[in-house]
């Protein structure tokens, strides 16, 4: 009876149930805050590590290696108990959120870096050859593949993603700011089709026959990039 009264006392459970509900709400809020903010910070950190200036890359590497090595509990203790000695004070929820965000961002940046580096370089070069800007290549071509982490599809150059590149190129070619809109599909010769198929087989120019033979050609500067690898 003592064991039952100690661990399964209904009166104590009813008294502590509202406290448990508040704790559950705080846990959910803490988890959502840490995951959302930590993921966004990790993406920015990864892009700085890969494409930032040399000094920023070194700082990003130091940050990632440091916070991946320090346990989360140590970070929480440092933020909540050590920072008040230098005049910086946070609440308990803010301290826990900040610690989890800092640690999660480091792990997210490293995982995303591995995903980006597993993507064949030809994917980015093909997107640039289609006339997309570097920012568009990162957000529309590289990051979606890195987030999925589909290494097998990446190694085979992703047939579905090649179609996605072609659709991006068509939309970009049709926009007024690109200046690529000329010459339609009708009247194209068989030699142009064969050239289009040859480009589609090339790992650098991952595109489709529809893009090469039935749509406006890239600008002269972009077309020279494709012809350079033939």
C-alpha positions in Angstrom: 0.0 0.0 0.0 2.9 2.4 0.7 4.2 1.9 -2.9 0.8 2.5 -4.4 0.2 5.6 -2.3 3.6 6.9 -3.1 3.6 6.5 -6.9 -0.1 6.1 -7.8 -1.8 8.4 -5.4 -4.9 9.8 -7.3 -5.1 12.9 -5.1 -1.5 13.9 -5.8 -2.0 13.2 -9.5 -5.1 15.5 -9.7 -3.2 18.2 -7.8 -0.1 18.0 -10.1 -2.0 17.5 -13.4 -2.3 21.3 -14.2 1.4 21.7 -13.5 2.1 18.8 -15.9 -0.1 20.4 -18.6 1.8 23.7 -18.3 5.0 21.7 -18.5 3.8 20.0 -21.7 2.9 23.3 -23.2 6.3 24.8 -22.4 8.0 21.7 -23.9 6.1 22.0 -27.1 6.8 25.7 -27.4 10.5 25.1 -26.6 10.7 22.4 -29.3 9.0 24.4 -32.0 11.1 27.5 -31.3 14.4 25.5 -31.3 13.6 23.5 -34.4 12.4 26.5 -36.5 15.0 29.0 -35.4 17.8 26.4 -35.3 17.1 25.2 -38.8 17.0 28.6 -40.3 20.2 29.6 -38.6 21.8 26.4 -39.7 20.9 27.0 -43.3 22.5 30.5 -43.2 25.5 29.1 -41.4 25.9 26.4 -44.0 25.8 28.9 -46.9 28.3 31.1 -45.2 30.6 28.1 -44.6 30.4 27.1 -48.3 30.1 30.4 -50.2 31.1 33.2 -47.8 34.3 35.1 -47.7 37.4 33.2 -46.4 37.4 34.8 -43.0 33.6 34.1 -42.6 34.2 30.5 -43.6 36.9 30.1 -40.9 34.6 31.6 -38.3 31.7 29.3 -39.4 34.0 26.2 -39.2 35.1 27.1 -35.7 31.5 27.7 -34.6 30.3 24.4 -36.0 33.1 22.3 -34.6 32.8 24.0 -31.2 29.1 23.7 -30.7 29.0 20.2 -32.0 31.5 19.2 -29.4 30.0 20.9 -26.4 27.1 19.1 -24.7 23.7 20.9 -24.7 23.5 20.9 -20.9 26.8 22.7 -20.6 25.6 25.4 -23.0 22.4 25.8 -21.0 24.4 26.1 -17.8 26.8 28.7 -19.3 24.0 30.8 -20.7 21.7 30.7 -17.6 24.3 30.7 -14.8 27.5 32.2 -16.2 26.3 35.1 -18.3 24.7 36.9 -15.3 28.2 37.4 -13.9 29.0 39.6 -16.9 25.6 41.4 -16.7 23.6 39.4 -19.3 20.5 37.8 -17.8 17.9 35.6 -19.6 14.8 33.9 -18.4 14.8 30.1 -18.1 12.8 29.6 -21.3 15.0 32.0 -23.3 18.2 30.4 -22.0 17.0 26.9 -22.9 15.8 28.1 -26.4 19.0 29.9 -27.1 21.1 26.9 -26.1 19.1 24.5 -28.2 19.1 26.9 -31.2 22.9 27.3 -31.1 23.6 23.6 -30.9 20.9 22.6 -33.4 22.2 25.2 -35.9 25.7 23.7 -35.8 24.4 20.2 -36.5 22.0 21.4 -39.2 24.7 23.3 -41.0 27.0 20.2 -41.1 24.2 17.9 -42.3 23.2 20.4 -45.0 26.8 20.9 -46.1 27.1 17.2 -46.7 23.9 17.2 -48.7 25.0 20.1 -50.8 28.4 18.6 -51.5 26.8 15.3 -52.5 25.0 17.0 -55.4 26.8 16.7 -58.7 28.4 20.0 -59.8 26.7 19.7 -63.1 23.4 20.5 -61.5 24.5 24.0 -60.6 26.3 24.5 -63.9 23.3 23.4 -65.9 21.1 25.9 -63.9 23.6 28.7 -64.6 23.7 27.8 -68.2 19.9 28.1 -68.4 20.2 31.7 -67.3 19.3 31.4 -63.6 21.1 33.7 -61.1 23.3 32.3 -58.3 20.6 33.0 -55.7 18.0 31.2 -57.8 20.3 28.2 -58.2 20.8 28.0 -54.5 17.2 28.3 -53.4 15.5 26.5 -56.3 18.0 23.8 -57.4 20.6 23.1 -54.7 18.8 23.4 -51.4 15.7 21.3 -52.3 17.9 18.4 -53.2 20.2 18.8 -50.2 17.1 18.9 -47.9 15.8 15.7 -49.3 19.2 14.0 -49.1 18.4 11.7 -52.0 22.0 10.7 -52.8 21.0 7.9 -55.2 18.9 10.3 -57.3 21.7 12.9 -57.2 24.3 10.4 -58.5 22.0 9.5 -61.4 21.4 13.2 -62.1 17.7 13.0 -61.1 15.5 12.5 -64.1 12.7 14.3 -62.4 15.0 17.1 -61.4 16.2 17.6 -64.9 12.6 18.2 -65.9 12.4 20.7 -63.0 15.5 22.5 -64.4 13.9 22.6 -67.8 10.7 24.1 -66.4 12.8 26.7 -64.5 14.7 27.6 -67.7 11.4 28.0 -69.6 9.9 30.3 -67.0 13.1 32.2 -66.8 13.4 32.5 -70.6 9.8 33.8 -70.8 10.4 36.5 -68.2 11.0 40.0 -69.6 14.2 40.6 -67.8 16.1 37.8 -69.4 15.8 38.8 -73.0 15.9 35.2 -74.2 12.5 35.2 -75.9 12.9 34.6 -79.6 12.5 31.8 -82.2 9.9 29.1 -81.4 10.0 25.4 -81.9 8.5 25.0 -85.4 10.9 24.5 -88.2 13.8 23.2 -86.1 16.1 20.8 -88.0 17.0 17.2 -87.1 20.6 18.4 -86.5 19.3 20.7 -83.8 17.4 17.8 -82.2 20.6 15.7 -82.2 22.5 18.5 -80.7 19.9 18.9 -78.0 20.0 15.1 -77.2 23.8 15.4 -77.0 23.6 18.2 -74.6 21.1 16.4 -72.4 23.5 13.4 -72.1 26.3 15.7 -71.0 26.7 15.8 -67.2 27.4 19.5 -67.2 24.3 20.6 -69.2 21.6 18.6 -67.5 18.6 19.7 -69.6 16.1 18.2 -72.0 15.6 18.1 -75.7 12.5 20.3 -75.2 14.6 23.0 -73.7 17.3 23.0 -76.4 15.4 22.3 -79.6 11.9 23.6 -78.9 12.6 26.6 -76.8 14.7 29.8 -77.1 18.4 29.3 -76.8 20.3 30.8 -73.9 22.1 34.1 -74.3 25.5 34.1 -76.0 27.5 34.2 -72.8 25.5 31.3 -71.3 25.6 29.2 -74.5 29.4 29.5 -74.6 29.5 27.8 -71.2 27.7 24.8 -72.6 29.8 24.6 -75.8 32.9 24.8 -73.7 32.2 21.3 -72.3 31.2 19.6 -75.5 
